[in-house]
Amino acid sequence: MSGAAVAARPTIALLQAHSLTSVVQAEIERLILDGELAPGAKLTEAMLADRLGVSRGPIREAFRILEEAGLVRLEKNRGVFVRSIPLDEAMEIYDLRAMVDESAGRALAERITPEQLKELRTMVEQMERLVKDGHNTSASDLYHGLNLAFHDRIVEFVGNRKLIDLYRRLVKELARFRRGNLADGQQIPVSAQEHRAILKAITAGDAD
């Protein structure tokens, strides 16, 4: 075996470890955002390693990443818990997200391309069809996904990497709150009208 091959081994192992950690982190994040791991629930390396079929190392590293993302909290000598967000903090995050949404919408209104506009219009039309179809759990889930995708694409189209990272962190922290508000069905028609208004303003190039 060549020296180059031997030297490459640590690099390959490192890449594999990072890749596995990313997969594990994404799956734990999904479980939290989907509500399968409830706020306040205690998470253990052993439980998640068994559930995901991996060793404890990637679980431990995923916990660190998720703590930085605000989704779990690590308590010394107690363990890791799914983070619960107090109402006052949730309102602060809502306000910050609204400011990011507004800033991104204004920036995009000045530069949106026909292809980007077509994609946003398709999402709004899909939301409106779900409203017409009536409220059920499946429709709420689909609407929730479209709602997140619509705003995420607006921010992404602006092209500011730091803004995208900030926005996605805020969305993840508030995902369970927002999903709960839409799940009762009463807010969905109002939300659909708001998205149509946003699209209309962007289409008109209205930065105000």
C-alpha positions as CSV (number, residue, x, y, z in Angstrom):
1,M,0.0,0.0,0.0
2,S,1.4,3.4,-1.0
3,G,2.2,6.1,1.5
4,A,-0.3,8.4,-0.1
5,A,-3.1,5.8,0.4
6,V,-2.1,5.4,4.1
7,A,-2.0,9.2,4.5
8,A,-5.5,9.5,2.9
9,R,-7.1,7.3,5.5
10,P,-7.6,9.8,8.3
11,T,-9.0,12.3,5.8
12,I,-11.5,9.8,4.5
13,A,-12.5,8.7,8.0
14,L,-13.0,12.3,9.0
15,L,-15.2,13.0,6.0
16,Q,-17.2,9.9,6.7
17,A,-17.6,10.8,10.4
18,H,-18.7,14.3,9.5
19,S,-21.2,13.0,6.9
20,L,-22.7,10.6,9.4
21,T,-23.0,13.3,12.0
22,S,-24.8,15.5,9.5
23,V,-27.3,12.7,8.8
24,V,-27.8,12.0,12.5
25,Q,-28.2,15.7,13.3
26,A,-30.8,16.1,10.5
27,E,-32.8,13.1,11.6
28,I,-32.9,14.2,15.3
29,E,-33.9,17.7,14.1
30,R,-36.7,16.2,12.0
31,L,-38.0,14.3,15.0
32,I,-38.0,17.4,17.1
33,L,-39.6,19.6,14.5
34,D,-42.3,17.0,13.7
35,G,-43.1,16.7,17.4
36,E,-42.0,13.1,17.7
37,L,-39.6,14.3,20.4
38,A,-41.6,16.7,22.5
39,P,-40.4,19.9,24.2
40,G,-38.9,19.0,27.5
41,A,-38.2,15.4,26.6
42,K,-34.9,13.9,27.8
43,L,-32.7,12.6,25.0
44,T,-30.0,10.0,25.7
45,E,-27.2,8.9,23.5
46,A,-28.1,5.2,24.0
47,M,-31.7,5.6,23.1
48,L,-31.0,7.6,19.9
49,A,-28.1,5.4,18.9
50,D,-30.3,2.4,19.1
51,R,-33.2,4.1,17.3
52,L,-31.0,5.4,14.4
53,G,-28.7,2.4,14.3
54,V,-25.4,4.3,14.8
55,S,-22.7,4.6,17.5
56,R,-22.9,7.2,20.3
57,G,-20.2,9.4,18.8
58,P,-22.3,11.0,16.0
59,I,-25.2,11.4,18.5
60,R,-23.0,13.3,20.9
61,E,-21.7,15.6,18.1
62,A,-25.2,16.1,16.8
63,F,-26.3,17.2,20.3
64,R,-23.7,19.9,20.2
65,I,-24.8,21.2,16.8
66,L,-28.5,21.1,17.9
67,E,-27.7,23.1,21.0
68,E,-26.1,25.8,18.9
69,A,-29.2,25.8,16.8
70,G,-31.4,26.3,19.8
71,L,-33.3,23.0,19.5
72,V,-31.9,21.2,22.6
73,R,-30.3,22.3,25.9
74,L,-27.5,20.5,27.6
75,E,-27.6,20.5,31.4
76,K,-24.6,19.5,33.4
77,N,-25.0,16.3,35.3
78,R,-28.6,16.0,34.1
79,G,-28.4,15.3,30.3
80,V,-29.8,16.7,27.1
81,F,-33.4,17.9,26.7
82,V,-35.6,19.1,23.8
83,R,-35.7,22.8,24.4
84,S,-39.0,24.5,25.3
85,I,-39.2,28.2,24.2
86,P,-41.0,30.5,26.7
87,L,-43.8,32.6,25.2
88,D,-41.9,35.9,25.6
89,E,-38.9,34.5,23.8
90,A,-41.1,33.1,21.1
91,M,-42.7,36.5,20.5
92,E,-39.2,38.1,20.2
93,I,-38.2,35.5,17.7
94,Y,-41.5,36.1,15.8
95,D,-40.7,39.8,15.6
96,L,-37.2,39.1,14.4
97,R,-38.4,36.7,11.7
98,A,-41.0,39.3,10.6
99,M,-38.2,41.8,10.1
100,V,-36.1,39.4,8.1
101,D,-39.2,38.5,6.0
102,E,-39.9,42.2,5.3
103,S,-36.3,43.0,4.5
104,A,-36.0,40.0,2.1
105,G,-39.3,40.8,0.4
106,R,-38.2,44.4,-0.3
107,A,-34.8,43.4,-1.6
108,L,-36.3,40.7,-3.9
109,A,-39.0,43.1,-5.2
110,E,-36.2,45.0,-6.9
111,R,-34.5,42.1,-8.6
112,I,-36.8,39.1,-8.9
113,T,-36.5,37.1,-12.2
114,P,-39.4,35.7,-14.2
115,E,-38.4,32.1,-13.2
116,Q,-38.3,33.0,-9.5
117,L,-41.7,34.8,-9.8
118,K,-43.2,31.7,-11.5
119,E,-42.0,29.4,-8.7
120,L,-43.5,31.7,-6.0
121,R,-46.7,32.0,-7.9
122,T,-47.0,28.2,-8.2
123,M,-46.6,27.9,-4.4
124,V,-49.3,30.4,-3.7
125,E,-51.7,28.8,-6.1
126,Q,-51.1,25.4,-4.4
127,M,-51.9,27.0,-1.0
128,E,-55.1,28.5,-2.4
129,R,-56.2,25.1,-3.7
130,L,-55.6,23.5,-0.3
131,V,-57.9,26.2,1.2
132,K,-60.6,25.4,-1.3
133,D,-60.3,21.7,-0.6
134,G,-61.2,22.3,3.0
135,H,-59.4,21.6,6.3
136,N,-58.0,18.2,7.2
137,T,-54.8,17.0,8.8
138,S,-53.2,16.1,5.4
139,A,-54.1,19.6,4.0
140,S,-52.7,21.3,7.1
141,D,-49.4,19.4,6.7
142,L,-49.1,20.2,3.0
143,Y,-50.0,23.9,3.7
144,H,-47.4,24.0,6.5
145,G,-44.7,22.8,4.1
146,L,-45.6,25.2,1.4
147,N,-45.7,28.1,3.8
148,L,-42.2,27.4,5.0
149,A,-41.0,26.8,1.5
150,F,-42.5,30.1,0.2
151,H,-40.7,32.3,2.7
152,D,-37.5,30.3,2.6
153,R,-37.3,30.7,-1.2
154,I,-37.8,34.5,-0.9
155,V,-34.9,34.7,1.5
156,E,-32.8,32.3,-0.6
157,F,-33.5,34.3,-3.8
158,V,-32.1,37.4,-2.2
159,G,-28.7,35.6,-2.2
160,N,-27.4,36.7,1.2
161,R,-25.9,33.6,2.8
162,K,-25.8,35.1,6.3
163,L,-29.4,36.1,6.0
164,I,-30.4,32.6,4.9
165,D,-28.6,31.0,7.8
166,L,-30.2,33.4,10.3
167,Y,-33.7,32.9,8.9
168,R,-33.5,29.1,8.9
169,R,-32.4,29.1,12.5
170,L,-35.3,31.3,13.5
171,V,-37.7,29.1,11.5
172,K,-36.5,25.9,13.2
173,E,-36.8,27.4,16.7
174,L,-40.4,28.4,16.0
175,A,-41.5,25.5,13.8
176,R,-43.7,23.8,16.5
177,F,-45.4,27.1,17.4
178,R,-46.2,28.0,13.9
179,R,-47.4,24.5,13.0
180,G,-49.7,24.5,15.9
181,N,-51.3,27.8,14.9
182,L,-52.0,26.5,11.4
183,A,-53.2,23.1,12.5
184,D,-56.6,24.3,13.7
185,G,-57.5,25.3,10.1
186,Q,-58.9,28.7,11.0
187,Q,-55.7,30.6,10.3
188,I,-55.0,28.9,6.9
189,P,-57.4,31.0,4.8
190,V,-56.0,34.2,6.3
191,S,-52.4,33.0,5.8
192,A,-53.2,32.2,2.1
193,Q,-54.5,35.7,1.6
194,E,-51.3,37.1,3.2
195,H,-49.2,35.1,0.8
196,R,-51.1,36.3,-2.2
197,A,-50.6,39.9,-1.0
198,I,-46.9,39.3,-0.6
199,L,-46.7,37.9,-4.1
200,K,-48.6,40.8,-5.5
201,A,-46.2,43.3,-3.9
202,I,-43.1,41.5,-5.2
203,T,-44.6,41.2,-8.7
204,A,-45.3,44.9,-8.8
205,G,-41.7,45.6,-7.6
206,D,-43.1,47.3,-4.6
207,A,-40.2,47.6,-2.1
208,D,-42.4,49.5,0.3
